[in-house]
Amino acid sequence: MNSDFTLAIHSLTLLALQPDRMSTSEYIAESAGVHPVRIRKVLSLLKKHGFIKSKEGTGGGFIFALDLSEVNLWDIYKITSDGALQPKCPESNEQCIVGANMQSVLFTIFLGAEDHLGEYLKNYTIREIVDLIDQKQ
């Protein structure tokens, strides 16, 4: 999993909490504690996949484009981190039974782990994230 995943959830949640107002990348970046360029990269990805809309110019920014209950964390994971759990194995000795097979064995195991992670993340939508944050106030 990478930081784009958490930045995407952060951005979508912030936008969800302000449904009637456009938010700039600078505003979102300040909330997330990162440089606006990092947020723009993530926002571009979210826009490309239809999660948000944008408007340029004065009064412009980003706004949530879907119903909060339609976007689950697995949807976000797939566009930001798909395959992140795949093992990174160094070049192994192909003459060794372990070295020749470790990558494919671990790949199968971690692919199963990612499937389980997906099933779990599907249980949480941006609506649930917003509700959990509201409970903290």
C-alpha positions as CSV (number, residue, x, y, z in Angstrom):
1,M,0.0,0.0,0.0
2,N,1.3,3.4,-0.8
3,S,0.7,7.0,0.4
4,D,-1.4,7.8,-2.6
5,F,-4.1,5.5,-1.2
6,T,-4.3,7.4,2.1
7,L,-4.0,10.7,0.3
8,A,-6.9,9.7,-1.9
9,I,-9.1,8.7,1.1
10,H,-8.1,12.0,2.8
11,S,-9.0,14.1,-0.2
12,L,-12.3,12.4,-0.9
13,T,-13.3,12.6,2.8
14,L,-12.4,16.3,2.9
15,L,-14.4,16.9,-0.2
16,A,-17.3,14.8,1.1
17,L,-17.5,17.0,4.2
18,Q,-17.9,20.1,2.0
19,P,-20.5,19.0,-0.6
20,D,-21.6,22.5,-1.5
21,R,-18.1,24.0,-1.9
22,M,-15.2,23.6,-4.3
23,S,-11.9,22.9,-2.5
24,T,-8.5,23.8,-4.0
25,S,-5.5,21.5,-4.1
26,E,-3.7,23.9,-1.8
27,Y,-6.5,23.6,0.8
28,I,-6.5,19.8,0.6
29,A,-2.7,19.7,0.7
30,E,-2.7,21.8,3.8
31,S,-5.1,19.4,5.5
32,A,-3.1,16.4,4.5
33,G,0.2,18.0,5.4
34,V,1.8,17.4,1.9
35,H,2.9,19.6,-1.0
36,P,0.1,20.6,-3.4
37,V,1.9,18.9,-6.3
38,R,1.4,15.5,-4.5
39,I,-2.3,16.2,-4.0
40,R,-2.7,17.3,-7.6
41,K,-1.3,13.9,-8.7
42,V,-3.8,12.1,-6.6
43,L,-6.7,14.4,-7.5
44,S,-5.9,13.9,-11.2
45,L,-6.2,10.1,-10.7
46,L,-9.5,10.5,-8.8
47,K,-10.8,12.8,-11.5
48,K,-9.8,10.4,-14.3
49,H,-11.8,7.6,-12.6
50,G,-14.9,9.8,-12.1
51,F,-14.7,10.1,-8.3
52,I,-14.4,13.9,-8.4
53,K,-15.1,16.9,-10.7
54,S,-13.0,20.0,-11.1
55,K,-13.5,23.5,-12.3
56,E,-10.6,25.8,-13.3
57,G,-10.2,29.5,-12.6
58,T,-11.5,31.8,-9.9
59,G,-13.8,30.0,-7.5
60,G,-12.7,26.7,-9.0
61,G,-11.4,23.6,-7.3
62,F,-12.5,20.1,-6.8
63,I,-15.8,18.6,-5.6
64,F,-17.0,15.0,-4.9
65,A,-18.8,13.6,-8.0
66,L,-20.6,10.5,-6.6
67,D,-22.8,9.4,-3.8
68,L,-20.6,8.8,-0.7
69,S,-21.9,5.3,-0.4
70,E,-20.9,4.4,-3.9
71,V,-17.1,4.7,-3.3
72,N,-15.5,2.0,-1.2
73,L,-11.9,1.8,-0.1
74,W,-11.2,-1.1,-2.5
75,D,-12.2,1.1,-5.4
76,I,-9.6,3.6,-4.2
77,Y,-7.0,0.9,-3.5
78,K,-7.3,-0.5,-7.0
79,I,-6.5,2.9,-8.7
80,T,-3.7,3.9,-6.3
81,S,-2.1,0.7,-5.0
82,D,-3.1,-2.3,-7.1
83,G,-0.3,-4.9,-6.9
84,A,1.4,-3.1,-4.0
85,L,1.5,-6.3,-2.0
86,Q,3.4,-8.3,-4.6
87,P,6.7,-9.5,-3.2
88,K,9.8,-7.8,-4.4
89,C,12.3,-10.7,-4.7
90,P,15.9,-10.1,-5.7
91,E,17.3,-12.0,-8.7
92,S,17.7,-15.5,-7.2
93,N,19.9,-18.4,-8.2
94,E,17.8,-20.2,-10.8
95,Q,19.9,-23.4,-10.2
96,C,18.6,-23.6,-6.7
97,I,15.1,-25.1,-6.1
98,V,14.3,-22.3,-3.6
99,G,15.7,-19.5,-5.8
100,A,14.0,-20.8,-8.9
101,N,10.6,-20.9,-7.3
102,M,10.4,-18.3,-4.5
103,Q,9.0,-15.5,-6.6
104,S,6.1,-17.5,-8.0
105,V,5.3,-19.1,-4.6
106,L,5.2,-15.8,-2.8
107,F,3.3,-14.1,-5.7
108,T,0.5,-16.7,-5.2
109,I,0.4,-16.2,-1.5
110,F,0.4,-12.4,-1.7
111,L,-2.2,-12.4,-4.5
112,G,-4.4,-14.3,-2.1
113,A,-3.7,-11.8,0.7
114,E,-4.6,-8.9,-1.7
115,D,-7.9,-10.6,-2.5
116,H,-8.7,-10.9,1.3
117,L,-7.7,-7.2,1.7
118,G,-10.1,-6.3,-1.1
119,E,-13.0,-8.1,0.5
120,Y,-12.3,-6.3,3.7
121,L,-11.9,-2.9,2.1
122,K,-15.2,-3.3,0.2
123,N,-16.9,-3.0,3.6
124,Y,-15.9,0.6,4.0
125,T,-17.2,3.5,1.9
126,I,-16.4,7.1,2.1
127,R,-19.8,7.5,3.9
128,E,-18.4,5.2,6.7
129,I,-15.2,7.2,6.8
130,V,-17.2,10.5,7.1
131,D,-19.4,9.0,9.8
132,L,-16.3,7.7,11.8
133,I,-14.8,11.2,11.6
134,D,-18.1,12.8,12.7
135,Q,-18.1,10.5,15.7
136,K,-14.7,11.8,16.8
137,Q,-16.0,15.4,17.1
